[in-house]
Amino acid sequence: MGEAIDILTSASLWAAVLRIATPLIFGVLGALLCERSGVLNLGIEGIMTMGAMVGWLTVFLGADLWTGLIVAALSGAMMGLLHAMLTVPLGLSQHVSGLGITLFASSLSYYLYRLIVEVGNLPPTIEPFRALSIPVLSNLPFIGEVLFQQSAPTYLALLAVAILAYVLARTPLGLAIRMTGENPHAVDAQGLDPIMIRIGAVMAGSALMAVGGAFLTMAAFNSFFPEMVQGRGWICIALVVFASWRPGKALLGALLFAFFDAFQLRLQTSVEGVPYQLFLMAPYILSIVALILVARRAQVPEALMAPYRRGER
């Protein structure tokens, strides 16, 4: 019990929580934006893998880190465009298309990686984003290590939460996106094009997902391997429901899962006699429990997964 309390009161734990949550924040915001417009994007796992590979490869070939993030976002937007074209104007199954995007993007990422990069006994690496040391603030006890010694993409993720929350709640664009996910016919009656709104939202959401994947290869690690996303995309899909499709609660959900993950990693080294598989299972089990408790009160966008065809009711 004492060891658990020591872990909970250590600044390193909470700093790790914010780092682990960063790709989840990008992913859940991307999924939330897609679903707010009425499109379920199950391609998130493949899109994050694509972003991880493309961002890393861009830097490996000589570009700077920020260019790598931009190129990763563009690759995600292209995958999102493919998913949107299949599901919005053509009205194909969003489940089938999304799973197809995951398989296609994951396989394409690994193929391009093996085609372009010469892999030896050790995987090639890049110089990743380093933790920033903000003058004065980073020297504050506890909070300085937790909040003010993070890498730049982590601050970008927190900024993205604030921007998306503001756009969805306070701007005409956000109102159009939300109404497209609730009643696209009403949007059409106002002279707006629900099809273009959905395509744009899916592309933007997919770009955020890809940036989340790029964080893994450009900040959390410094190399690429095909399985590195490790189900984070599926966790993001669940966290959207946990968040009731609200960016602020999405941030909370990402931090909650990251806390479970960071906590179990530290417990593994301090608790003996317990199979490590139980610790690995704990974040997912606790997240499922939290999801069950919250999801019953969640209000799903009424037009989610409903194809829109002009003139039909």
N, C-alpha and C positions, 0 to 999 in steps of 0.2 A: 504493500500500500504506500509506504514511504517513497519507494522508487517511482511509483506512478505520479505522486505529487511533485517530486523533484522534476520529473519530465514536463509536467503541465506548467510548472512555473519557470521553465527555462526559456530564454529569449530565442535560442536556436530552434526550438520546436515551432514557435509561431512564425519565425522567419521562413522556415521550410514550408509551413502551411501556405504562405502567400506564394512561394515559388511553385509548389505543386499545383496550386489552384489556377495559375496563370493560363495554361493551355485550355483548362476547363472553362475559364471565363470567356475566352475567345470563342470556343466551340458552342457553349450554351447560348451566347448572344447571337451567334450565327443561326443556330437552329430556331431560336425564339423569333428572330426576324422573319425567317421563312414561314414559320407556322402562323405568325400574326397576319400574314398575307393570305393564308389559306393553303399553303403547300407544305406537306411533310417531306423532309429531306433526309432519307435514310442513307444517302451517299456520304454522310459526314465522316465515317471512318476512312473511306478511301480518299476523300478530299483532304483530310488532315495528313494522311500519308503522302499524298501528292505535294502538299505544301511543305512538309518536312524535307522531302527529297529535293524539290525544285529550289527552295530557299538555300539549302545547304550547297547544292551543286553550283548555284550562281556565285556564291562566295568562294567555293573551291576553285572555280575557273577564273577568279581574279577580281570580282566585284566587291564592293564594301557591304557591310552587314545590313544597312538600311535598304540598299538596292535589293539585297536578297529577300528581305521582307516584302518589298513591293512586288517583286516578280512572283513570290509565293502567293500573294493576294491575287494577282492577275491569273495565275494558274487555277486557283480556286474559283474565281469568277467564271472562267471558261468551263469548268466542270459544272458549275451552277447553271450556266447558260444551256448546256446540253440537257441537264435534268429538267430545266424549266420548259424548254422547247418540246420535250417529250410529254410533259404532264399538263402544261397550261393550254397552248393552242390545240394540241392533239388530244388532250384529255386521257392519256394512257394512265395505267395504274401507278400511283405515286409510290406504292410499296415496291413493286417490281422494278420500276425505273431507278429508285434509290438504291436498292440492293445491287442492281446492275452497275450503277456508277461506282459503288464501293468496290466491286470486283474488278471493274475496268481500271479505275484510277490506281488501285493498289498494285495490280499486275503491271500496268504501264510504268509506274514509278520504279519498280524493281528492274524491269527490262531496260529502261533508260539508264538507270544507275550502273548496271552491269555492262551496258553498251559503251558508256562514255568513260567510266572510272575504272582504272586498272586496280583490282583488289588483290592484295598480297596476303601475307599471314596476319597482318594487323590492318584494320580498316583505316583509310586515309582520314585525316582530321583537318579542321579549320580552327582559326582563332575566334572563339565565340564572344557574345556580349559578356562583359564583366559587370560585376556589381558596382553601382555608382556609390561614391562616398560623398554625400551632400554635406558641405561645410556646416559646422555647428550642430545641425540636426542629427547627423549620424553619430555624434558623440554623446547624445542623450542616453541615460541609462535605460535599458530594456527596449523602450520604444524606438530608440535610434537604430538598434540592430534589426528590429522587426520591420520597420517601415522605411527607413532611409538608407538601407544598404542593399537595395534590390537592383536588378538589371533594368535597363530602359524599357524592354517590352512589358515588364510587369506594370510599370506606371502607365504605359499605353493601354493595357487591358483595363485598368481602373478608370482611365479617362474615357474609354469606349463605353463603359457602363453608364457613366454620367451623360455622355452625348446621346446614346440610344434612348435612355430614359427620357431625356428632354425632347428629342425628336418625336418619339411616339406619343408623348403626353401633351406637348405644347405647340406643335407645328401643324400646318395644314397637310404636309407630307405624311406625318405620323398618323393623322386622322384618316387620310386616304388609305394608308396601309392597313390600319385597324379595321376600317369599314369594309375593305376588300376581303378580309378574313371573316367578317360577320355576314355581310350582305352585298355581294358584288353587283347585284342588279341595281341597288340603290346608288352605288358609285357610278354605274353606267348612266343612270338617270340624271346625274349631276354633270354629265358631259366629260367624265374622266374615263380612261380605258383600264378596266380591271386587269386585262391580260398583260398590258405593259407594266402595270404596277407590280403584279406578281412576278413577272420575269425579272424586273429590276431588284425586287426584294430578295429573290432567291440568289441572284448573282452577288449582291452585297453580303448576304448572309454566308454564302459559300466562301467569299473572300475572307471573312472573319475566321471561318473554320480553318482555312488554309494557313492563316497567320498563327493560329493556335498550334498547328502541326509544326510550323517552322520554328516556333519557340523551342521545341524539343531538340532540334538539331543545331540551333544557333545560340542557345542560351543554357538550357538544362544540360545538354551534352555537346559534343563537338564533332560527331560523326553520324552517319545514317545507317540504319539497318531496317529491313522491311517490317519487322514486328514491333517497332518502337511505340506505336500509338497505343497498343495493348488495351483495346476496348474503351478508350477514353471517349470516343465518339458516341458509343451506345450510352455511356454514363450521361453525356450531355443531353441526349434525347430524353432520358428519364428526368434530368434536372429541370428541363423546361416545364414538365408537368408539376414537379415539386414547387417551382417558382410561380405557378399560376400565370405563366406567360408575362411576367413582369421583370424588367432588368434588375431592379434592386434585390428582389428575392432570388434571382438567378445568381447574383454575386454571393449571396448568403449560402445558397446550395452548393456552389463550387467550393467555397471555403469550408463548409461542413464536411464534404467528402474528402477534401485535402487534409483536414484535421484528422479524420479517421485513418487515412493512409500514413501520414507522418507519425502519428501516435503509435500505430502498430509496428512501424519500422524500428522505433526506439524500444518498444516493449520486447521485441525479439531478442535484443542483446542483453536485456536485464532480467528476463524471466526464463528460468531453465525448466526443462522437463515437459514443455508444451510443444507439440508439433508445430513447425513454422507455418504449415498450410492453414492452420486455424487463424493465425494472425493475418495471412494474406486474404482470407475470406472475410475477415471482420469488416473492412470498409464497405464491401458490397452488401453484406447482410444488414448492417446498420443503415445504409442508404436506402435499401428496399423497405425497411421498417419505417423510416422517415417519410418515404414516398407514399406508403400506404396511409399513414396518418394524415398527410396533407392533401393527397390527390382527391379524396372524397369530396372536398370542398372546392376543388378547382373548376373554373368555368372554361370549358373548351371553346375556342372560336367556332361559331356555328357553321361556317363554310369550310372548315378545315377538311382537306381531302375531297371536297366536292368540286368536280370540274365545272367551270363556268362556260356556258355557251350562250352567246347573245341571243335574246329573244325567247329563251326557254325559261320556264319557272319550275 
